[in-house]
Amino acid sequence: MKQNLIITIGREYGSGGREIGEKVASALNIPYYDRKIIDMAAQKTGFHADFIANEEHRVTGSFLFNIATGGYLLGGMNPQMGLSLTDQVYHAECDVIKKVASEGSCVIVGRCADYVLREDFTCFNIFIHAAFDHRCERIMAEYSLSRDKAAETVRKTDKNRTRHYQYYTNRGWGAAENYDMTLDSGRLGIDSCVRIITDAVNML
């Protein structure tokens, strides 16, 4: 594998993209970044990590929204006047993503990483998807949800991810032309997806 290769993984909710990313990173013995990006962005901005986790897929940028959510700031002051809180979260995560990418090969899940790193880094961009029913079943099992609640959660999360990605990249979330590889984890299975990705990476 070439030095400093960044693997980015976009994923439909419930498709197992996070698990696939963790297993790929483990198989290649490289760092894995998902929730850790939130924690690092929290340190950078002064936002609570829970606030970043809740807001990172929003696209709201109004002045009134900033006032209404200002209590989430640890220091009580907006460190980047003129930017909405949502934009501040996005830019902080972009800075973190570029920092970890500059430090060496790694796997980064979500957060528009494929777009953020497109100009300055060698990336292998992957999108994981699966049939809606399959994803609902995974969410039902993982979170002990009813069928209706799981379906609602899958639809809502996918909608938020779509809007967030399109807002910041002006590209289609999940569109095949934006990725080097797309995989159906429902048909292939998690472990087969991991093998396909690691085999492909090792051929680069």
Secondary structure, 3 states (H helix, E strand, C coil): CCCCCEEEEEECCCCCHHHHHHHHHHHHCCCEECHHHHHHHHHHHCECHHHHHHHCCCCCCCHHHHHHHHHHECCCCCCCCCCCHHHHHHHHHHHHHHHHHHCCCEEEECCCHHHHCCCCCCEEEEEEECCHHHHHHHHHHHHCCCHHHHHHHHHHHHHHHHHHHHHHHCCCCCCHHHCCEEEEHHHHCHHHHHHHHHHHHHHC
